[in-house]
Amino acid sequence: KRVTHKERSQPQSRSHLGLLEKKSDYKLRSRDYHRKKDKLKSMRTKAANRNPDEFYFGMHRSQVDGQSGTNSGRHVRTEEAR
């Protein structure tokens, strides 16, 4: 029968440094970090591959910044529309 080795706890002399990160904590943090990184990467590629000539009706109300070509805000209300 194999013995399962337990991880050590934080020594009392180092308790002022906070909690000691265990492997399970690292795995959760790492998985979350990589998931967010992959999500941002996929969003960047989708934005880069977006067709600028594509049309949606919501584009009537949105305003685009002339220099950068980015939306300054979705459905921006003008003074006359209020």
N, CA, C and O of each residue as an XYZ file, in Angstrom:
328
protein
N       0.839     -1.182      0.000
C       0.000      0.000      0.000
C       0.886      1.249      0.000
O       1.850      1.338      0.760
N       0.542      2.222     -0.874
C       1.327      3.449     -0.969
C       0.859      4.465      0.053
O      -0.331      4.575      0.350
N       1.812      5.196      0.580
C       1.506      6.222      1.561
C       1.328      7.549      0.834
O       2.184      7.944      0.042
N       0.224      8.237      1.097
C       0.017      9.555      0.497
C       0.732     10.584      1.363
O       0.451     10.706      2.555
N       1.638     11.308      0.767
C       2.408     12.303      1.499
C       1.620     13.597      1.570
O       1.060     14.064      0.578
N       1.589     14.161      2.758
C       0.837     15.392      2.968
C       1.767     16.589      2.839
O       2.954     16.517      3.158
N       1.200     17.687      2.364
C       2.007     18.894      2.238
C       2.200     19.532      3.599
O       1.351     19.427      4.484
N       3.316     20.184      3.743
C       3.644     20.811      5.023
C       2.847     22.090      5.213
O       2.426     22.729      4.249
N       2.651     22.449      6.466
C       1.970     23.706      6.768
C       3.008     24.826      6.859
O       4.214     24.578      6.859
N       2.516     26.049      6.934
C       3.393     27.210      7.049
C       4.066     27.206      8.431
O       3.372     27.135      9.445
N       5.410     27.282      8.488
C       6.076     27.345      9.804
C       5.637     28.577     10.594
O       5.303     29.611     10.016
N       5.641     28.453     11.897
C       5.191     29.541     12.765
C       6.045     30.791     12.574
O       5.534     31.907     12.663
N       7.326     30.616     12.314
C       8.213     31.774     12.165
C       7.953     32.549     10.874
O       8.376     33.698     10.748
N       7.267     31.936      9.922
C       6.982     32.601      8.640
C       5.501     32.949      8.494
O       5.043     33.277      7.400
N       4.758     32.877      9.590
C       3.321     33.130      9.519
C       3.017     34.581      9.171
O       1.926     34.876      8.682
N       3.960     35.498      9.412
C       3.740     36.912      9.074
C       3.715     37.137      7.567
O       3.282     38.194      7.109
N       4.170     36.163      6.795
C       4.175     36.280      5.329
C       2.838     35.898      4.709
O       2.648     36.061      3.503
N       1.915     35.395      5.509
C       0.600     35.028      4.990
C       0.480     33.538      4.772
O       1.320     32.757      5.216
N      -0.591     33.152      4.072
C      -0.834     31.737      3.833
C       0.187     31.153      2.868
O       0.608     31.804      1.912
N       0.571     29.923      3.138
C       1.474     29.210      2.256
C       0.655     28.592      1.131
O      -0.289     27.844      1.388
N       1.009     28.898     -0.113
C       0.240     28.397     -1.251
C       0.561     26.930     -1.492
O       1.716     26.561     -1.708
N      -0.458     26.114     -1.454
C      -0.304     24.684     -1.695
C      -0.438     24.400     -3.189
O      -0.769     25.292     -3.970
N      -0.181     23.169     -3.577
C      -0.246     22.805     -4.992
C      -1.660     22.964     -5.534
O      -1.849     23.411     -6.665
N      -2.656     22.598     -4.725
C      -4.034     22.723     -5.190
C      -4.402     24.191     -5.402
O      -5.134     24.523     -6.335
N      -3.889     25.075     -4.528
C      -4.133     26.508     -4.696
C      -3.469     27.021     -5.969
O      -4.055     27.800     -6.722
N      -2.232     26.570     -6.197
C      -1.508     26.986     -7.391
C      -2.224     26.518     -8.654
O      -2.325     27.260     -9.631
N      -2.719     25.286     -8.626
C      -3.399     24.752     -9.802
C      -4.653     25.556    -10.131
O      -4.926     25.839    -11.297
N      -5.413     25.923     -9.101
C      -6.608     26.743     -9.329
C      -6.238     28.109     -9.898
O      -6.851     28.578    -10.857
N      -5.227     28.744     -9.296
C      -4.804     30.073     -9.738
C      -4.247     30.019    -11.158
O      -4.524     30.898    -11.974
N      -3.459     28.981    -11.448
C      -2.866     28.829    -12.772
C      -3.932     28.565    -13.835
O      -3.894     29.143    -14.921
N      -4.878     27.690    -13.514
C      -5.944     27.368    -14.460
C      -6.789     28.597    -14.759
O      -7.169     28.826    -15.908
N      -7.086     29.387    -13.736
C      -7.864     30.614    -13.907
C      -7.097     31.620    -14.762
O      -7.675     32.246    -15.651
N      -5.799     31.778    -14.498
C      -4.965     32.706    -15.256
C      -4.920     32.324    -16.738
O      -5.101     33.171    -17.613
N      -4.676     31.043    -17.006
C      -4.576     30.600    -18.403
C      -5.922     30.665    -19.113
O      -5.973     30.944    -20.311
N      -7.010     30.414    -18.398
C      -8.333     30.520    -19.006
C      -8.619     31.960    -19.427
O      -9.135     32.208    -20.517
N      -8.276     32.910    -18.546
C      -8.458     34.319    -18.881
C      -7.556     34.746    -20.028
O      -7.973     35.503    -20.905
N      -6.324     34.261    -20.022
C      -5.372     34.598    -21.079
C      -5.860     34.076    -22.433
O      -5.783     34.786    -23.436
N      -6.359     32.842    -22.464
C      -6.880     32.257    -23.702
C      -8.119     33.001    -24.187
O      -8.303     33.198    -25.388
N      -8.972     33.414    -23.241
C     -10.178     34.159    -23.602
C      -9.812     35.494    -24.252
O     -10.396     35.871    -25.267
N      -8.843     36.210    -23.664
C      -8.405     37.478    -24.239
C      -7.777     37.281    -25.616
O      -7.973     38.093    -26.520
N      -7.024     36.197    -25.763
C      -6.390     35.916    -27.053
C      -7.445     35.647    -28.125
O      -7.334     36.137    -29.249
N      -8.469     34.865    -27.772
C      -9.516     34.567    -28.748
C     -10.317     35.823    -29.089
O     -10.725     36.008    -30.235
N     -10.542     36.688    -28.094
C     -11.264     37.930    -28.356
C     -10.455     38.853    -29.272
O     -11.014     39.521    -30.142
N      -9.125     38.884    -29.068
C      -8.267     39.703    -29.935
C      -8.284     39.196    -31.380
O      -8.342     39.988    -32.321
N      -8.231     37.868    -31.550
C      -8.250     37.322    -32.908
C      -9.596     37.560    -33.577
O      -9.653     37.846    -34.773
N     -10.690     37.443    -32.807
C     -12.008     37.714    -33.373
C     -12.129     39.172    -33.791
O     -12.714     39.477    -34.830
N     -11.571     40.083    -32.973
C     -11.618     41.508    -33.308
C     -10.746     41.806    -34.528
O     -11.090     42.661    -35.344
N      -9.623     41.103    -34.652
C      -8.731     41.332    -35.788
C      -9.331     40.784    -37.080
O      -9.115     41.341    -38.156
N     -10.082     39.693    -36.970
C     -10.662     39.063    -38.159
C     -12.054     39.595    -38.489
O     -12.701     39.116    -39.421
N     -12.513     40.589    -37.723
C     -13.851     41.138    -37.926
C     -13.928     41.853    -39.267
O     -12.993     42.545    -39.669
N     -15.029     41.684    -39.940
C     -15.240     42.322    -41.229
C     -15.729     43.755    -40.990
O     -16.811     43.934    -40.432
N     -14.965     44.782    -41.396
C     -15.400     46.156    -41.145
C     -16.611     46.569    -41.983
O     -17.283     47.544    -41.647
N     -16.900     45.846    -43.063
C     -18.031     46.175    -43.920
C     -19.335     45.515    -43.458
O     -20.390     45.738    -44.051
N     -19.257     44.708    -42.403
C     -20.440     44.022    -41.904
C     -21.386     45.035    -41.256
O     -20.940     46.003    -40.641
N     -22.676     44.810    -41.397
C     -23.661     45.790    -40.946
C     -24.614     45.188    -39.928
O     -25.110     44.074    -40.101
N     -24.861     45.939    -38.867
C     -25.907     45.606    -37.897
C     -26.736     46.861    -37.667
O     -26.212     47.970    -37.776
N     -28.016     46.710    -37.353
C     -28.882     47.865    -37.158
C     -28.474     48.692    -35.937
O     -28.758     49.888    -35.882
N     -27.820     48.076    -34.968
C     -27.352     48.813    -33.802
C     -26.291     49.838    -34.146
O     -26.004     50.731    -33.348
N     -25.706     49.716    -35.333
C     -24.663     50.658    -35.753
C     -25.230     52.030    -36.076
O     -24.479     53.004    -36.133
N     -26.522     52.130    -36.286
C     -27.123     53.432    -36.561
C     -26.950     54.372    -35.380
O     -26.688     55.563    -35.550
N     -27.101     53.820    -34.171
C     -27.075     54.650    -32.968
C     -25.691     54.776    -32.353
O     -25.485     55.656    -31.517
N     -24.730     53.935    -32.729
C     -23.404     54.006    -32.127
C     -22.545     55.026    -32.866
O     -22.737     55.283    -34.055
N     -21.601     55.595    -32.137
C     -20.706     56.578    -32.725
C     -19.304     56.005    -32.770
O     -18.872     55.335    -31.832
N     -18.584     56.268    -33.868
C     -17.237     55.751    -34.049
C     -16.262     56.915    -34.027
O     -16.479     57.942    -34.670
N     -15.177     56.733    -33.269
C     -14.124     57.740    -33.231
C     -13.400     57.727    -34.573
O     -12.996     56.668    -35.053
N     -13.236     58.885    -35.172
C     -12.677     58.971    -36.522
C     -11.231     58.537    -36.625
O     -10.856     57.909    -37.615
N     -10.398     58.850    -35.628
C      -8.976     58.536    -35.724
C      -8.688     57.062    -35.475
O      -8.036     56.408    -36.289
N      -9.174     56.540    -34.351
C      -8.818     55.171    -33.996
C      -9.765     54.149    -34.608
O      -9.398     52.983    -34.753
N     -10.974     54.560    -34.970
C     -11.932     53.626    -35.550
C     -12.619     52.766    -34.520
O     -13.216     51.748    -34.870
N     -12.551     53.152    -33.235
C     -13.200     52.370    -32.194
C     -14.508     53.029    -31.795
O     -14.697     54.231    -31.978
N     -15.404     52.227    -31.249
C     -16.686     52.750    -30.775
C     -16.463     53.535    -29.496
O     -15.831     53.049    -28.558
N     -16.983     54.749    -29.466
C     -16.877     55.541    -28.243
C     -17.960     55.154    -27.258
O     -17.881     55.523    -26.087
N     -18.954     54.433    -27.692
C     -20.011     53.973    -26.799
C     -21.151     53.420    -27.616
O     -21.512     53.960    -28.662
N     -21.708     52.342    -27.127
C     -22.817     51.718    -27.842
C     -24.093     52.481    -27.519
O     -24.345     52.798    -26.356
N     -24.890     52.776    -28.517
C     -26.177     53.445    -28.375
C     -26.047     54.770    -27.631
O     -26.729     54.992    -26.630
N     -25.187     55.636    -28.111
C     -25.002     56.934    -27.487
C     -26.185     57.820    -27.849
O     -26.521     57.989    -29.021
N     -26.818     58.389    -26.804
C     -27.988     59.235    -27.028
C     -27.523     60.658    -27.322
O     -26.667     61.195    -26.620
N     -28.087     61.258    -28.353
C     -27.748     62.629    -28.700
C     -28.662     63.580    -27.937
O     -29.632     63.151    -27.314
N     -28.350     64.876    -27.988
C     -29.143     65.871    -27.251
C     -30.565     65.984    -27.794
O     -31.508     66.170    -27.026
N     -30.728     65.870    -29.142
C     -32.061     66.011    -29.719
C     -32.929     64.790    -29.447
O     -34.156     64.889    -29.487
N     -32.310     63.623    -29.166
C     -33.079     62.420    -28.913
C     -33.626     62.393    -27.488
O     -34.543     61.623    -27.198
N     -33.079     63.222    -26.590
C     -33.538     63.225    -25.191
C     -34.744     63.996    -25.022
O     -35.260     64.099    -23.909
